[in-house]
Amino acid sequence: MRFISLIFLYLTFLLFFIPVVAQQNNDQIEKELKKSIPDTARARLLIQLSENLMHNDAEEAIKYAKDALSLASTLKNNDYLADACLQVAYSYNYLNEFEKSDTFALKAKELYELIKNPQGISKALCCLGNNKINRTDYPKALELYNQAITYAEQSNYKKGLSAIYTNLGLIYDCVDNLDKALSYYNLALQIDSSINNKEGVALTYNNMGRLYAKKGENNKALLYYTKSYSIFSSIDNKQSMAYLMTNIGNMYFETSDYNKALEYYFNSIKIKKEISDTIGIANALNNIGVVYIKKEQLDSTLQYFKAAQNLYLKVKYKTGIANSYGNIGEIYFMQGKNGEAIDYFYKSIDLRRKISDLSGASKSYLGLGKIYNSIGKIDSAITNFNKSLYFANISSDKKTRLECLKQIAETEANRVNYFKAYKTYKQYILCYDSISNEQAKRELLDIQVKYETDNKDKEISLLNNENQTKIQKIKNQRYLIFISIFFFLIVAVFAIIYYRLFRKNKKTNQVLSEQNVKIEMQKEEITQQRDSLENLNSELEKQKDYILKQHIIIEKELKETLLKSEILQRENLSFQFEALKNQLNPHFLFNTFSTLISLIPDNPALAEKYTRHLSSVYRYILTSKDKELAKLSDELEFINSYMFLVSIRFDNSVKLEIKVENSQLSKYLPLLSLQLLIENAIKHNIISNRKTLFISIMAEDDILTVSNNLQKKSSVENSTNIGIQNIANRYQFLSKRQIKITQTPFEFIVKLPLLDENNKL
């Protein structure tokens, strides 16, 4: 058939519709994954990212799902393990790798059964049912879906129940039991309407529209497509809106209302432009081109096919490009422009062979053969027909093979090569018979599937009736048991009441005699208690003396504590004064603003960045000055800003290297300790282009090591010599752990213990 490549895309739009569900933004999920988050949260985000990618990049979706599976296995978390297995199964289903999908779906089902999650079991059964549908094993799919219904109802999983009814409708749709399919679509519609699942309602309307289109009831099909479009429009699902525009256009195409079809195709393009769906736009342009073929306006067809080709080229969609070359070649051939047609067929052949589209290459060779045959180049025609036949055989494209054999036989007969024509006609007849037999087998299989499906449906109905009978019997038995138990309880209550009255009368006399005995015993107890009180008075006097002694000890310790507190306050005041002095002394301010003034005319961007870091330094000092401890992550962030100022000031002659693991960042150390050590290194060492000062900050085993190379100045200005001693004193008060200072001929090293926030003395 000459136009098979032209109408292929149109048929795809007519028969299939996949709604696009709005998902969480993938970039946001990837940003969250880069953060330091718990492994359970990471597993959930990986599963979510896999779900988002499944319809666009199923292989990448499998990768993320397997990462989640590995993480869940490490955590030994069966909930996440089951969800990850199910996501892998669905992704393999999308790639048509049904055996792998079955393996993971069964594993997910076992895990859901282990953790007693009926909703998860229902989802796993649905995935297995989907795989059976794709293998046309409809009876088995029907059985799995009915099992899934039980678990969905058990967990009140209404959204899942709606999806199951939709799938059951698809099964009956596939076997042309359209009335049964429609009944299941209506069940899905009722559930989605009750839970206000607008997207589910819209999808069901679309399925019902497709069903009525299949029955040839185009008016009803249009009605349901329009309803579906209206709902998707209300929730702003533009991708689905665009595809519905195409479906509606296809309905008008079927009824030969080509102008109306064009109107909807153009509206589809308008929406696809809003969402930058370039391939979707190109597909719609091809549909428009097909309409103009029907209107016998080949110039317009050529225009739209070439526009589609340009878009495919833009996004490097090779399959679309190859199809466009073939489509354009067909139009040129219909216009009698054989030279252009030949060029485009050769382009199509070259690209289709590169992408291993052998069936497509076979069709293009067939088109070339027809062109050469029409212009009398019989040898070239036979050569291309034979190439088409070769690729049709490899790709098992029996229809193209049949057309090739027919063309070869007719061409050989026209040039009076009757023997060759006879042999080819025999092959043609064998091929035709084979296709006819396959068609007959397919029709027989469809009948068999319908029969098995109906039988399975009857079996399930019978089983449900038997279950209802059993349930009624159980209810009757429970009713009888309840009456028997109730009667027994009444008898038991009366017996207990009579027994208690008898016991009460018997014990009354015993109680009276026992009361007298108790009175005597109480007298003795009073005497004993009086003696005990006297002993307690004596003990209280002893306790009083002990408390007085403890009071004296506590007063002494309190005085010592107050003294320590006063010392610490003085140390803190001294430290704050020293820190502010280091940052705010006129010499530092002069250097800072001098550097800034020199940057402004020469490098405004760097000047702005310099100013921002300067602001961050002073903000940190002012907002944190009342704290005793600071988190290591905050100190390092402050030091990065501070070192930016220092690096600019000394023309990159001061270098800082930080090697700290993420696990250490939550530890604490005295506020501004790192700034004091870095300022100390800058004050006491020579810094120049030839003598770079290297400062290193490393963390290992809860010890933060700050070191610098030694290139000492001969004298140091404005040095108070209290910076490091201040740090040491604060550690002595805050912790039992002390700092360690080491100086070698080449290096000055200070080791600071990293503290927990609550480990102060």
C-alpha positions in Angstrom: 0.0 0.0 0.0 1.5 3.3 -1.1 0.3 5.4 1.8 1.0 3.0 4.7 3.9 5.2 6.0 1.7 8.3 5.7 -1.3 7.1 7.7 0.6 5.0 10.3 0.9 7.9 12.7 -2.7 8.8 12.2 -3.8 5.3 13.2 -1.6 5.4 16.3 -3.3 8.5 17.5 -6.7 7.0 16.7 -6.2 3.8 18.6 -4.0 4.8 21.6 -4.1 7.5 24.2 -1.8 7.7 27.2 -2.7 10.4 29.7 0.2 12.3 31.3 0.0 12.6 35.1 1.5 15.7 36.7 4.5 14.7 38.8 6.7 16.3 41.4 9.5 18.3 39.7 12.4 16.0 38.9 15.0 18.8 39.4 13.7 19.4 43.0 13.9 15.7 43.8 17.5 15.5 42.5 18.4 18.6 44.7 16.9 16.8 47.7 18.9 13.7 46.9 22.2 15.7 46.9 21.5 16.8 50.5 22.5 14.9 53.6 19.2 13.2 54.3 18.2 9.9 56.0 18.4 6.8 53.9 14.7 6.1 54.3 13.9 9.5 52.8 16.5 8.9 50.0 14.8 5.6 49.1 11.4 7.2 48.9 12.8 10.1 46.7 14.5 7.5 44.4 11.2 5.6 43.9 9.3 8.9 43.2 12.0 10.0 40.7 11.6 6.6 39.0 7.8 7.0 38.8 8.3 10.5 37.2 10.8 9.2 34.6 8.9 6.0 33.6 6.9 7.4 30.7 9.8 9.5 29.3 12.9 7.3 30.0 12.0 3.9 31.3 15.6 2.7 31.4 16.6 5.6 33.6 13.6 4.9 35.7 14.8 1.3 36.2 18.2 2.6 37.3 16.7 4.8 40.0 14.3 2.1 41.1 17.1 -0.4 41.5 19.1 2.1 43.4 16.1 2.4 45.8 16.0 -1.4 45.9 19.6 -1.7 46.9 19.2 1.0 49.6 16.1 -0.6 51.0 17.9 -4.0 51.1 20.7 -2.3 53.1 18.1 -0.8 55.5 16.3 -4.2 55.7 13.1 -2.2 55.3 10.4 -4.4 53.7 8.0 -1.5 53.0 10.5 0.4 50.8 11.8 -2.9 49.4 8.3 -3.9 48.2 7.6 -0.4 46.7 11.0 -0.5 44.9 10.4 -4.0 43.5 6.9 -2.9 42.2 8.4 0.2 40.6 11.0 -1.9 38.8 8.2 -4.2 37.6 6.2 -1.4 36.2 9.2 0.1 34.4 10.0 -3.3 32.8 6.4 -3.5 31.7 6.7 -0.1 30.0 9.7 -1.5 28.1 7.7 -4.6 27.1 10.2 -6.9 29.1 7.4 -8.8 30.6 9.3 -11.8 32.1 11.5 -9.4 34.1 8.4 -7.4 35.1 6.8 -10.7 36.3 9.8 -11.6 38.5 9.9 -8.2 40.3 6.0 -8.0 40.6 5.9 -11.5 42.2 8.7 -10.5 44.6 6.8 -7.3 45.5 3.6 -9.4 46.1 5.5 -11.7 48.5 6.9 -8.7 50.5 3.4 -7.0 50.6 2.0 -10.3 52.0 4.8 -10.4 54.5 4.0 -6.9 55.8 0.3 -7.5 55.5 -0.3 -4.6 53.0 -3.5 -5.5 51.0 -3.2 -2.3 48.9 0.3 -3.2 47.8 -0.8 -6.8 47.0 -3.5 -5.3 44.8 -1.0 -3.2 42.9 1.3 -6.1 42.4 -1.5 -8.3 41.0 -2.5 -5.5 38.7 1.1 -5.3 37.3 1.0 -9.1 36.7 -2.4 -8.7 35.0 -1.0 -5.9 32.8 1.8 -8.2 31.7 -0.8 -10.9 30.8 -2.8 -8.4 28.7 0.4 -7.5 26.7 0.8 -11.2 26.0 -2.9 -11.5 25.0 -3.4 -14.0 27.9 -6.8 -12.4 28.7 -8.3 -15.2 30.8 -5.3 -15.2 33.2 -5.3 -11.4 33.3 -9.0 -11.5 34.2 -8.2 -13.9 37.0 -5.4 -11.7 38.4 -7.6 -8.6 38.2 -10.4 -10.2 40.1 -7.9 -11.2 42.8 -6.7 -7.6 42.9 -10.3 -6.4 43.4 -10.6 -8.5 46.7 -7.5 -6.8 48.2 -8.4 -3.4 46.9 -11.9 -3.7 48.6 -10.2 -5.1 51.8 -8.1 -1.9 52.1 -10.8 0.5 50.7 -8.3 1.4 47.9 -10.9 3.1 45.7 -8.5 4.7 43.3 -6.9 1.3 42.7 -10.3 -0.4 42.3 -11.2 2.2 39.6 -8.0 1.4 37.8 -8.7 -2.4 37.9 -12.2 -1.9 36.5 -10.6 0.2 33.7 -8.2 -2.7 32.9 -11.1 -5.2 32.9 -12.8 -2.9 30.4 -9.7 -2.9 28.2 -9.7 -6.8 28.3 -13.2 -7.0 27.0 -12.5 -4.2 24.6 -9.6 -6.2 23.1 -11.8 -9.3 22.6 -14.6 -7.1 21.0 -17.0 -7.6 23.9 -17.8 -3.9 23.9 -20.9 -4.0 26.0 -19.0 -5.8 28.8 -16.2 -3.3 28.4 -18.6 -0.4 28.7 -20.1 -1.8 31.9 -16.6 -1.9 33.6 -15.8 1.6 32.3 -19.1 2.8 34.0 -18.0 1.1 37.3 -14.7 2.9 37.1 -16.5 6.2 36.4 -18.8 5.8 39.4 -15.8 5.2 41.8 -13.7 8.1 40.4 -16.7 10.4 40.6 -17.4 9.4 44.2 -13.8 10.3 45.3 -13.6 13.3 43.0 -10.7 11.8 41.0 -11.0 14.2 38.0 -8.1 12.7 36.1 -9.5 9.2 36.5 -12.9 10.4 35.2 -11.3 12.1 32.3 -9.4 9.0 31.4 -12.5 6.9 31.5 -14.4 9.3 29.3 -11.5 9.0 26.8 -11.6 5.2 26.9 -15.4 5.3 26.4 -14.9 7.7 23.4 -12.4 5.3 21.9 -14.8 2.4 22.5 -17.7 4.2 20.7 -15.3 5.1 17.9 -14.5 1.4 17.5 -18.2 0.7 17.3 -18.6 3.3 14.6 -20.8 5.5 16.8 -18.8 8.7 16.1 -21.3 11.1 17.6 -21.0 9.4 21.0 -17.2 9.1 20.6 -17.1 12.9 20.0 -19.3 13.5 23.1 -17.0 11.5 25.4 -13.8 12.9 23.9 -15.2 16.4 24.5 -16.1 15.6 28.1 -12.6 14.2 28.7 -11.1 17.4 27.2 -13.2 19.6 29.4 -12.0 17.9 32.6 -8.3 17.9 31.5 -8.7 21.6 30.7 -10.1 22.3 34.1 -7.0 20.8 35.8 -4.7 22.3 33.2 -3.2 19.0 31.9 -2.1 20.4 28.6 -0.4 17.2 27.3 -3.7 15.3 27.6 -5.6 18.2 26.2 -3.4 18.2 23.1 -3.8 14.4 22.5 -7.6 14.8 22.9 -7.6 17.5 20.3 -5.9 15.0 18.0 -8.5 12.3 18.9 -11.4 14.6 18.1 -9.7 15.6 14.9 -9.4 11.9 14.0 -13.2 11.5 14.4 -13.8 14.3 12.0 -11.3 12.8 9.6 -13.1 9.5 9.8 -16.4 11.2 8.8 -14.6 13.1 5.9 -15.1 16.5 7.6 -11.6 17.5 6.7 -11.9 21.2 7.5 -13.1 20.4 11.1 -10.3 17.8 11.4 -7.8 20.5 10.4 -9.2 22.9 13.0 -8.6 20.4 15.8 -5.2 19.4 14.5 -4.1 23.1 14.5 -5.5 23.6 18.0 -3.5 20.5 19.1 -0.4 22.2 17.7 -1.2 25.4 19.6 -1.3 23.6 22.9 1.8 21.5 22.2 3.7 24.7 21.4 2.9 26.0 24.9 4.5 22.9 26.5 7.3 22.7 24.0 6.3 19.2 22.7 8.3 19.4 19.5 7.8 15.8 18.5 4.1 16.1 19.2 3.9 19.1 16.9 5.7 17.3 14.1 3.3 14.4 14.5 0.3 16.7 14.2 1.8 18.3 11.1 2.0 14.8 9.5 -1.7 14.4 10.4 -2.5 17.7 8.6 -0.5 16.5 5.6 -2.6 13.3 5.4 -5.8 15.5 5.4 -4.5 17.4 2.4 -3.8 14.2 0.6 -7.5 13.4 1.0 -8.3 16.9 -0.3 -6.0 16.3 -3.3 -3.8 19.3 -2.4 -0.4 17.7 -2.7 1.5 21.0 -2.6 0.0 21.7 0.9 0.8 18.1 1.9 4.4 18.5 0.9 4.6 21.8 2.8 3.4 20.2 6.1 5.5 17.0 5.7 8.6 19.2 5.2 7.7 21.3 8.3 7.4 18.1 10.3 10.8 16.9 8.9 12.4 20.2 10.0 11.2 19.7 13.6 12.4 16.1 13.6 15.8 17.3 12.4 15.8 20.0 15.1 15.4 17.4 18.0 17.4 14.7 16.1 14.5 12.3 16.2 15.9 9.8 13.7 12.8 7.6 13.3 10.7 10.7 12.5 13.3 12.0 10.1 13.4 8.7 8.2 9.6 8.5 8.0 9.5 12.1 6.8 12.0 11.3 4.0 9.8 8.4 2.9 6.6 10.5 3.1 8.0 13.3 1.1 9.4 10.9 -1.5 5.9 9.4 -1.9 4.4 12.9 -2.5 7.1 13.8 -5.1 6.3 10.5 -6.9 2.6 11.3 -6.9 3.4 14.7 -8.4 5.6 13.1 -11.1 8.8 14.7 -9.7 10.8 11.4 -10.0 14.2 12.9 -9.4 13.3 14.5 -6.1 11.4 11.4 -5.1 14.4 9.2 -5.7 16.7 11.5 -3.7 14.3 11.4 -0.7 13.8 7.6 -0.9 17.6 7.1 -0.8 17.9 9.5 2.2 15.2 7.5 3.9 16.9 4.2 3.1 20.3 5.4 4.4 18.9 6.6 7.7 16.6 3.6 8.2 19.5 1.2 7.8 21.6 3.2 10.3 18.8 2.9 12.9 18.1 -0.8 12.0 14.6 0.0 10.7 14.8 -2.8 8.2 11.0 -2.9 7.6 11.1 0.8 6.8 14.1 0.4 4.5 12.1 -2.4 2.7 9.2 0.0 2.0 11.6 2.7 0.7 13.3 0.2 -1.7 9.8 -0.8 -2.9 9.0 2.9 -3.6 12.2 3.3 -5.5 11.4 0.2 -7.6 8.0 1.6 -8.5 9.5 4.9 -9.6 12.1 3.2 -11.8 9.4 0.9 -13.2 7.2 3.9 -14.1 10.1 5.6 -16.1 11.0 2.4 -17.9 14.3 1.6 -16.0 13.3 -2.1 -15.6 16.7 -3.4 -14.4 16.9 -0.7 -11.7 13.3 -1.4 -10.7 14.0 -5.2 -10.4 17.2 -4.5 -8.4 15.3 -2.3 -5.9 12.4 -4.7 -5.7 14.8 -7.5 -4.8 16.5 -5.3 -2.2 13.0 -4.6 -0.8 12.3 -8.3 -0.7 15.6 -9.1 1.0 14.9 -6.6 3.9 11.2 -7.6 4.1 12.4 -11.2 4.6 14.9 -10.2 7.3 12.3 -8.1 9.2 9.5 -10.6 8.7 7.4 -7.9 7.0 5.1 -10.2 5.1 2.8 -7.5 3.7 5.7 -5.7 2.1 7.1 -9.0 0.9 3.8 -9.8 -0.7 3.8 -6.5 -2.5 7.4 -7.0 -3.7 6.7 -10.4 -5.2 3.6 -9.0 -7.0 5.7 -6.1 -8.4 8.5 -8.4 -9.5 6.1 -10.9 -11.2 4.3 -8.1 -13.1 7.5 -6.5 -14.2 9.0 -9.8 -15.4 5.8 -10.6 -17.2 5.9 -7.1 -18.9 9.4 -7.8 -20.3 8.4 -11.2 -21.5 10.4 -13.1 -18.9 7.5 -15.5 -18.3 9.6 -18.2 -16.5 10.8 -15.8 -13.9 7.4 -14.3 -13.6 5.9 -17.8 -13.1 8.3 -18.6 -10.3 7.7 -15.3 -8.6 3.9 -15.7 -8.9 4.2 -19.1 -7.2 6.1 -17.4 -4.3 3.5 -14.7 -4.2 0.7 -17.2 -3.9 2.5 -19.1 -1.1 3.1 -15.8 0.8 -0.6 -14.8 0.3 -1.7 -18.2 1.6 0.6 -17.9 4.6 -0.9 -14.4 5.4 -4.4 -15.7 4.9 -3.7 -18.7 7.2 -2.3 -16.4 9.8 -5.3 -14.2 9.6 -7.6 -17.2 10.0 -5.5 -18.4 13.0 -5.7 -14.9 14.5 -9.5 -14.9 14.0 -9.7 -18.4 15.5 -7.6 -17.2 18.4 -9.8 -14.2 19.0 -12.8 -16.5 19.1 -11.0 -18.9 21.5 -10.0 -15.9 23.7 -13.6 -14.7 23.8 -14.8 -18.2 24.7 -12.2 -18.6 27.4 -12.9 -15.1 28.8 -16.6 -15.7 28.9 -16.0 -19.1 30.6 -13.7 -17.5 33.1 -16.2 -14.8 33.8 -18.9 -17.5 34.3 -16.5 -19.4 36.6 -15.9 -16.3 38.7 -19.6 -15.5 38.8 -20.3 -19.1 40.0 -17.5 -18.9 42.5 -18.9 -15.6 43.8 -22.4 -17.3 44.2 -20.8 -20.2 46.1 -18.9 -17.8 48.3 -22.2 -15.9 49.0 -23.9 -19.2 49.9 -21.0 -20.2 52.2 -21.0 -16.8 53.8 -24.8 -17.1 54.5 -24.3 -20.5 56.1 -21.5 -19.1 58.2 -23.8 -16.2 59.3 -26.5 -18.7 60.3 -24.1 -20.8 62.2 -22.8 -17.7 64.0 -26.4 -16.7 64.8 -27.1 -20.1 66.5 -23.8 -20.0 68.3 -24.5 -16.5 69.6 -28.0 -17.6 70.9 -26.4 -20.7 72.7 -23.7 -18.5 74.3 -26.2 -15.9 75.4 -28.4 -18.6 77.1 -25.4 -20.1 78.8 -24.3 -16.7 80.0 -27.7 -16.0 81.6 -27.6 -19.4 83.5 -24.1 -18.8 84.6 -24.9 -15.3 85.9 -27.8 -16.6 88.0 -25.6 -19.4 89.4 -22.9 -17.0 90.3 -25.4 -14.6 92.1 -26.8 -17.5 94.2 -23.3 -18.8 95.1 -22.2 -15.3 96.2 -25.2 -14.9 98.4 -24.5 -18.2 100.1 -20.9 -17.3 100.6 -21.8 -13.9 101.9 -24.0 -15.3 104.7 -21.4 -17.8 105.7 -18.7 -15.2 105.9 -20.7 -12.7 108.0 -20.3 -14.7 111.2 -16.6 -15.2 110.5 -16.1 -11.4 110.0 -17.6 -10.6 113.4 -15.2 -12.9 115.3 -12.3 -11.7 113.2 -13.0 -8.1 114.0 -12.4 -8.7 117.7 -9.0 -10.3 116.9 -8.1 -7.4 114.7 -8.9 -4.8 117.4 -6.4 -6.5 119.8 -3.8 -6.7 117.1 -4.3 -3.0 116.3 -3.6 -2.1 120.0 -0.3 -3.9 119.8 0.5 -2.1 116.5 -0.2 1.3 118.1 2.3 0.5 120.9 4.9 -0.6 118.3 4.3 2.6 116.2 4.8 4.8 119.3 8.2 3.1 119.8 9.0 3.6 116.2 8.2 7.3 116.3 10.7 7.8 119.2 13.4 6.1 117.1 12.5 8.3 114.2 13.0 11.4 116.2 16.4 10.3 117.1 17.2 9.5 113.5 15.9 13.0 112.4 18.4 14.7 114.8 21.2 12.8 113.1 19.9 13.7 109.7 19.7 17.4 110.8 23.4 17.3 111.7 24.3 15.7 108.4 22.3 18.3 106.4 24.1 21.2 108.1 27.4 19.7 107.1 26.2 19.2 103.5 25.0 22.9 103.5 28.5 24.1 104.4 30.0 21.9 101.6 27.5 23.1 99.0 28.1 26.8 100.0 31.8 26.2 99.5 31.3 24.6 96.1 28.8 27.4 95.0 31.5 30.0 95.8 34.0 28.1 93.7 31.4 27.8 90.8 30.7 31.5 91.0 34.4 32.2 90.9 34.8 30.0 87.8 31.8 31.7 86.2 33.3 35.1 86.8 36.6 33.9 85.4 34.8 32.5 82.3 32.9 35.8 81.9 36.2 37.7 82.0 37.7 35.3 79.5 34.7 35.7 77.2 34.8 39.5 77.5 38.5 39.4 76.7 37.9 37.0 73.8 35.1 39.2 72.4 37.2 42.3 72.7 40.1 40.6 71.0 37.9 39.2 68.2 36.3 42.6 67.6 39.7 44.2 67.8 41.1 41.9 65.2 38.2 42.7 62.8 37.5 46.3 63.6 40.9 47.8 64.5 41.8 50.8 62.2 44.6 48.9 60.5 42.3 46.0 59.4 39.6 48.5 58.4 42.1 50.5 56.5 43.4 47.4 54.6 39.8 46.1 54.0 38.4 49.4 52.6 41.6 50.1 50.7 41.3 46.8 48.9 37.6 47.5 48.2 38.3 51.0 46.8 40.9 49.6 44.5 38.5 46.9 43.3 35.5 49.1 42.5 36.9 50.9 39.4 38.9 47.9 38.1 36.6 45.0 38.9 33.1 46.0 40.0 31.8 42.5 40.0 34.6 41.3 42.3 34.1 44.5 44.5 30.5 43.5 44.9 31.4 40.0 45.9 34.1 41.3 48.2 31.5 43.6 49.9 29.1 40.6 50.4 31.8 38.5 52.1 32.8 41.5 54.3 29.1 41.8 55.3 28.9 38.1 56.1 32.0 38.3 58.3 30.7 41.1 60.4 27.2 39.7 60.6 28.5 36.4 61.9 30.6 38.2 64.5 27.8 40.4 65.7 25.1 37.8 65.8 27.2 35.0 67.4 29.2 37.0 70.0 27.1 35.9 73.0 27.6 32.2 72.2 30.1 29.9 74.0 30.1 27.2 71.3 29.6 27.2 67.5 28.8 24.4 65.1 31.8 23.4 63.0 29.8 23.8 59.7 28.9 27.5 60.7 32.5 28.2 61.6 33.8 26.9 58.3 31.2 28.9 56.4 32.3 32.0 58.2 36.0 31.2 57.6 35.4 30.8 53.8 34.0 34.4 53.8 36.8 35.6 56.0 39.5 33.9 53.8 38.0 35.5 50.7 38.8 38.9 52.2 42.3 37.8 53.3 43.0 36.2 49.8 42.1 39.5 48.0 44.0 41.5 50.5 47.2 39.5 50.1 46.8 38.9 46.4 46.1 35.1 46.7 49.3 34.6 48.8 47.4 33.0 51.6 46.0 29.6 50.7 43.5 27.6 52.8 42.8 23.9 52.4 39.8 22.3 54.3 39.3 18.6 54.6 36.4 17.8 56.8 34.0 14.9 56.4 30.2 15.6 56.5 29.9 13.5 59.7 32.1 16.0 61.6 30.2 19.1 60.6 27.6 18.8 63.4 30.4 18.9 66.1 31.1 22.1 68.1 34.1 24.2 69.2 34.5 27.6 70.9 33.2 30.5 68.9 35.7 32.1 66.4 38.5 29.7 67.4 39.4 29.2 63.7 39.5 32.9 63.0 41.8 33.5 65.9 44.2 30.7 64.7 44.2 32.0 61.1 44.8 35.6 62.3 47.6 34.4 64.5 49.2 32.7 61.5 48.9 35.8 59.4 50.3 38.1 62.1 53.4 35.9 62.8 54.5 34.9 59.3 55.9 36.6 56.3 53.4 36.7 53.3 54.4 37.6 49.8 54.2 36.3 46.2 57.3 34.3 46.7 56.4 33.1 50.2 52.8 31.9 50.2 51.3 31.1 53.6 49.6 27.7 53.5 46.9 27.0 56.1 45.3 23.6 56.5 42.1 22.6 58.4 41.6 18.9 58.8 39.3 16.8 60.9 40.0 13.2 62.1 38.7 11.2 65.0 36.9 14.2 66.6 40.2 16.3 66.4 40.4 19.4 64.3 43.9 20.1 63.2 44.9 23.7 62.1 48.4 24.0 60.7 50.5 26.5 58.8 54.0 26.6 57.3 56.6 28.6 59.3 58.1 31.7 57.8 58.3 33.8 60.9 58.5 37.6 60.9 61.4 39.2 62.9 58.9 41.3 64.8 55.1 41.3 65.2 53.0 44.5 65.5 50.0 44.9 67.8 50.2 41.3 69.1 48.5 40.8 72.5 49.7 37.2 72.8 46.3 36.1 74.3 44.6 34.5 71.3 45.7 30.9 71.6 45.8 31.1 75.4 42.2 32.4 75.3 41.2 29.3 73.3 43.0 27.0 75.7 41.4 28.6 78.8 37.9 28.3 77.3 38.5 24.6 76.5 39.7 24.1 80.1 36.3 25.4 81.3 34.1 23.8 78.7 35.6 20.3 78.6 38.1 17.9 80.1 39.8 17.7 76.7 42.6 20.2 76.1 44.1 21.7 73.0 47.6 20.6 71.8 50.2 23.1 70.3 53.1 21.8 68.4 55.9 23.7 66.6 58.5 22.2 64.3 61.2 24.0 62.3 58.8 24.0 59.3 55.2 24.0 60.7 53.0 25.4 63.5 50.2 23.0 64.5 47.2 23.4 66.9 44.9 20.5 67.6 41.4 21.4 68.8 39.1 18.7 70.3 35.6 18.7 68.6 32.8 18.7 71.2 29.2 17.7 71.4 26.8 20.5 72.2 25.9 18.8 75.5 29.3 17.6 76.7 30.3 20.7 78.7 31.4 20.0 82.2 
